[in-house]
């Protein structure tokens, strides 16, 4: 009976060792899986960033030719408006200077 009890204790110790080793292996496997998962997520994130960058680079090529023509037309019109605006400002300054000159002459004659 004592021998059977000792055998049971030995099996219990052996079972505890097996459980401890299995727990350590399971933890190592879990840590490795987590590392692998993080590496995959990082790689997927980098691939997604690269794909988005390439898509942005191709965007101008994908713009409808009509849109490009409208854009060129709008840029030309904006340039024309800026040029006209400058000419209008110059004409307004010239008119104001003439008016000032005429007022000065009238004031000088009135003395």
C-alpha positions in Angstrom: 0.0 0.0 0.0 2.8 2.4 0.9 4.5 1.5 -2.4 1.2 2.4 -4.3 1.0 5.7 -2.4 4.6 6.5 -3.3 3.9 5.6 -6.9 0.8 8.0 -6.9 2.9 10.8 -5.4 5.6 10.2 -8.1 2.9 10.3 -10.9 1.5 13.5 -9.3 5.0 15.1 -9.4 5.5 13.9 -12.9 2.1 15.3 -13.9 2.9 18.7 -12.3 6.2 18.8 -14.2 4.4 18.0 -17.5 1.8 20.7 -16.8 4.5 23.2 -15.9 6.4 22.4 -19.1 3.2 22.5 -21.2 2.3 25.8 -19.7 5.7 27.3 -20.5 5.5 25.9 -24.1 1.9 27.3 -24.5 3.1 30.7 -23.2 6.0 30.7 -25.7 3.7 29.7 -28.5 1.3 32.4 -27.5 4.0 35.0 -27.4 5.3 33.9 -30.8 1.8 34.0 -32.3 1.4 37.6 -30.9 4.7 38.6 -32.4 3.8 37.1 -35.7 0.4 38.8 -35.6 1.9 42.2 -34.9 4.5 41.7 -37.7 1.7 40.8 -40.1 -0.4 43.8 -39.1 2.6 46.1 -39.5 3.3 44.6 -42.9 -0.3 45.0 -44.0 -0.3 48.6 -42.7 2.9 49.3 -44.7 1.4 47.6 -47.8 -1.8 49.6 -47.5 0.2 52.9 -47.2 2.2 52.0 -50.3 -1.0 51.1 -52.2 -2.6 54.4 -51.2 0.5 56.3 -52.2 0.5 54.6 -55.6 -3.2 55.3 -56.1 -2.7 59.0 -55.3 0.2 59.0 -57.8 -2.1 57.6 -60.5 -4.9 60.0 -59.8 -3.9 62.7 -62.2 -3.7 60.1 -65.0 -7.2 58.9 -64.2 -8.8 62.4 -64.4 -11.3 62.6 -67.2 -9.8 64.6 -70.2 -12.8 66.8 -70.1 -12.1 67.8 -66.5 -8.5 68.5 -67.5 -9.7 70.7 -70.3 -12.1 72.5 -67.9 -9.3 73.0 -65.4 -7.0 74.5 -68.1 -9.8 76.8 -69.2 -10.5 77.9 -65.6 -6.8 78.6 -65.1 -6.7 80.7 -68.3 -9.8 82.6 -67.3 -8.3 83.3 -63.8 -5.1 84.6 -65.4 -7.2 86.8 -67.7 -9.2 88.1 -64.7 -6.0 88.9 -62.7 -4.6 90.7 -65.7 -7.8 92.7 -66.2 -7.9 93.5 -62.5 -4.4 94.9 -62.6 -5.3 97.0 -65.7 -8.5 98.2 -63.9 -6.5 99.2 -60.8 -4.0 101.0 -62.9 -6.8 102.9 -64.8 -8.5 103.8 -61.4 -5.2 105.1 -60.1 -4.6 107.1 -63.2 -8.2 108.6 -63.1 -7.7 109.4 -59.4 -4.4 111.2 -60.1 -6.0 113.2 -62.9 -8.8 114.2 -60.7 -6.4 115.2 -57.9 -4.3 117.2 -60.4 -7.5 118.9 -61.7 -8.6 119.7 -58.2 -5.1 121.2 -57.4 -5.3 123.3 -60.6 -8.8 124.6 -59.7 -7.7 125.3 -56.2 -4.5 127.1 -57.5 -6.7 129.3 -59.9 -9.1 130.0 -57.2 -6.5 131.8 -55.1 
